[in-house]
Amino acid sequence: MIDSEEIKKYLNLIRISDTFFPLGSFAMSQAMEELISEHVYERSQLGSVMNLYLEKIWKSFDYKIFMIARERVRNNDIKGLVELDNICYASKLTEENRSTLTKMGKGLLSAIRLKEGAVAQNYMTMVNDKTAPGTFPVAMAVVSEDIGLGELGAISLIYVNMMEVMASLVRMGFIDYIDGQRMLEELIKGIEIEDKSMDLNQSFPVVDIFSMRHELNPSRMFIS
């Protein structure tokens, strides 16, 4: 039988991953809006494109930032945590992506009642004072440690990213909800974290290019 502490842990994981949670992720497409509006990909290619997002950005960079940040929180290394936060922020090439990353991070921090005197509270103070950017992967690590999720927070990190892009495709009418669920099912089925090193890398240049183009789009639906 699952004990009450385990139930609380998994309910908190669901809570911070739910679309009702105030991250603002419903307004973000991670450049997918521009890729679709300029007909870069066909509908039949979307499964492969989603897998590229997963492999080239979310697993190879965001997930690893999260894991390193967790270690620094556990070591009470606030200086190292902020340094990592700045690396995460600077590594996103477009202003649109940087803005999205910090909006979501700040949304996450502001919606959680953090423990007084803990690293999380100090970090949030620095984010509010604008001495730390408050990127989403780092904020997720801070919150995960503070509310007892530990490495399970990585599930929320990856899931929220997947849902941002998938939901944008549905809202644009490019796919329907059933197509979206089938695509998510295949994506989840194939997820494996094989690279255990903490070497950070991300390489999906078309996303950066079309994110820049998206910033100039006067009729865009999404903010990223």
C-alpha positions in Angstrom: 0.0 0.0 0.0 1.2 3.5 -0.8 1.7 5.5 2.4 0.4 9.0 2.9 3.8 10.7 2.3 4.1 9.0 -1.1 0.6 10.0 -2.0 1.4 13.7 -1.1 4.6 13.5 -3.2 2.8 12.2 -6.3 -0.1 14.6 -5.8 2.4 17.5 -5.7 4.1 16.2 -8.8 0.8 16.2 -10.6 -0.1 19.6 -9.2 3.0 21.4 -10.5 2.7 19.6 -13.9 -1.0 20.3 -14.4 -2.2 22.9 -17.0 -4.1 24.6 -14.2 -0.9 25.4 -12.4 0.0 29.1 -13.1 3.1 28.7 -15.2 1.7 30.5 -18.3 2.9 27.6 -20.5 -0.4 27.6 -22.4 0.8 30.8 -24.2 4.1 29.2 -25.4 4.9 27.1 -28.4 8.8 27.0 -28.3 8.9 28.3 -32.0 6.5 25.6 -33.2 4.0 28.3 -34.2 6.4 29.8 -36.7 7.6 26.4 -37.9 4.0 25.5 -38.8 2.9 28.9 -40.1 5.9 28.8 -42.6 5.2 25.2 -43.6 8.7 23.9 -42.5 7.3 20.6 -41.4 4.4 18.4 -42.7 2.0 16.8 -40.3 3.5 13.4 -40.9 6.9 14.6 -39.6 5.6 15.9 -36.3 6.5 12.7 -34.3 10.1 13.0 -35.4 10.2 16.7 -34.7 8.9 16.2 -31.2 11.6 13.6 -30.6 14.2 16.1 -31.7 12.9 18.6 -29.2 13.2 15.9 -26.5 16.6 14.6 -27.5 18.4 17.9 -28.5 17.0 20.3 -26.0 15.0 18.9 -23.1 17.1 15.8 -22.2 20.5 17.1 -23.3 20.3 20.5 -21.7 17.2 21.3 -19.5 17.2 18.0 -17.7 20.9 18.2 -17.0 20.6 21.8 -15.7 17.9 20.4 -13.4 20.1 17.6 -12.1 23.1 19.9 -11.4 20.9 22.5 -9.7 19.5 19.8 -7.4 23.0 18.9 -6.3 23.8 22.5 -5.6 20.6 23.0 -3.6 21.5 19.9 -1.5 24.9 21.4 -0.9 23.5 24.8 0.1 25.6 26.2 -2.7 23.6 29.4 -3.5 26.5 31.0 -5.4 26.9 27.9 -7.6 23.1 27.7 -8.1 23.0 31.3 -9.4 26.0 30.7 -11.6 24.2 27.8 -13.1 21.0 29.9 -13.5 23.0 32.5 -15.5 24.5 29.8 -17.7 21.0 28.4 -18.4 19.7 31.9 -19.2 22.7 32.8 -21.5 22.6 29.5 -23.3 19.2 30.3 -24.8 20.1 32.2 -27.9 16.9 34.2 -28.5 15.3 36.8 -26.3 11.9 35.0 -26.8 13.3 31.8 -25.4 15.1 33.5 -22.5 11.9 35.4 -21.6 9.8 32.2 -21.7 12.3 30.4 -19.5 12.2 33.1 -16.8 8.5 33.7 -16.9 7.9 30.0 -16.2 10.5 29.8 -13.5 9.1 32.9 -11.7 5.6 31.5 -12.0 6.7 28.2 -10.4 8.5 29.9 -7.6 5.6 32.3 -6.8 3.0 29.6 -6.7 4.8 27.4 -4.1 5.0 28.2 -0.4 8.7 27.8 0.1 10.3 27.0 3.5 11.6 29.9 5.4 15.4 30.1 5.7 16.0 27.4 3.1 18.1 27.7 -0.1 14.8 27.9 -2.0 13.7 31.0 -0.1 17.1 32.7 -0.6 17.0 31.9 -4.3 13.5 33.3 -4.7 14.6 36.5 -3.0 17.5 36.8 -5.5 15.1 36.2 -8.4 12.7 38.9 -7.0 15.7 41.2 -6.6 16.8 40.5 -10.2 20.2 39.2 -9.0 19.3 35.7 -10.4 17.3 35.2 -13.6 15.0 32.4 -12.3 15.1 30.0 -15.2 12.6 27.2 -15.3 14.9 24.2 -15.0 16.7 25.7 -12.0 13.5 26.9 -10.4 12.1 23.3 -10.9 15.1 21.8 -9.1 14.8 24.3 -6.2 11.1 23.6 -5.8 11.5 19.9 -6.2 14.0 19.8 -3.3 12.0 22.1 -1.2 8.7 20.2 -1.4 10.4 16.7 -1.3 10.0 15.6 -4.9 13.7 15.2 -5.5 14.6 13.8 -8.9 10.9 13.3 -9.7 10.8 17.0 -10.6 12.5 16.0 -13.8 9.3 14.3 -14.8 7.4 17.6 -14.5 10.1 19.5 -16.3 10.0 17.2 -19.4 6.2 16.8 -19.3 5.5 20.5 -19.2 7.8 21.1 -22.1 6.1 18.3 -24.1 2.7 19.7 -23.3 3.6 23.2 -24.3 4.6 22.2 -27.8 1.9 19.6 -28.3 -0.9 21.9 -27.0 0.2 24.7 -29.4 -0.2 22.2 -32.3 -3.7 21.4 -31.1 -4.7 25.1 -30.5 -3.5 26.0 -34.0 -5.7 23.3 -35.4 -2.8 21.5 -37.0 -3.7 18.3 -35.1 -6.6 17.3 -33.0 -6.6 16.1 -29.4 -6.6 12.4 -30.3 -3.6 12.9 -32.6 -1.9 14.8 -29.8 -2.4 12.0 -27.3 -1.2 9.3 -29.7 1.9 11.4 -30.4 2.6 11.9 -26.7 2.1 8.2 -26.1 4.8 7.3 -28.7 7.1 10.0 -27.3 6.7 8.8 -23.7 7.2 5.2 -24.8 10.6 6.0 -26.3 12.0 8.1 -23.5 15.3 6.8 -22.1 17.9 8.7 -20.1 21.0 7.0 -21.4 23.6 9.8 -21.1 24.4 10.0 -17.3 27.2 12.6 -17.8 26.5 16.2 -16.8 28.0 17.7 -20.0 25.5 20.3 -21.2 24.6 20.5 -24.9 21.7 21.6 -27.0 21.6 21.6 -30.8 18.3 22.1 -32.7 19.3 25.2 -34.8 16.0 25.4 -36.7 14.2 26.2 -33.4 16.5 29.1 -32.6 16.2 30.5 -36.2 12.4 30.3 -36.2 12.1 31.6 -32.7 13.9 34.8 -34.0 11.5 34.9 -36.9 8.6 34.4 -34.5 9.6 37.5 -32.5 8.9 39.6 -35.6 5.6 38.0 -36.5 2.8 40.6 -35.9 0.0 38.1 -35.9 1.3 35.4 -33.6 -0.9 33.5 -31.2 1.8 32.5 -28.8 4.5 34.5 -27.0 7.2 32.0 -27.9 
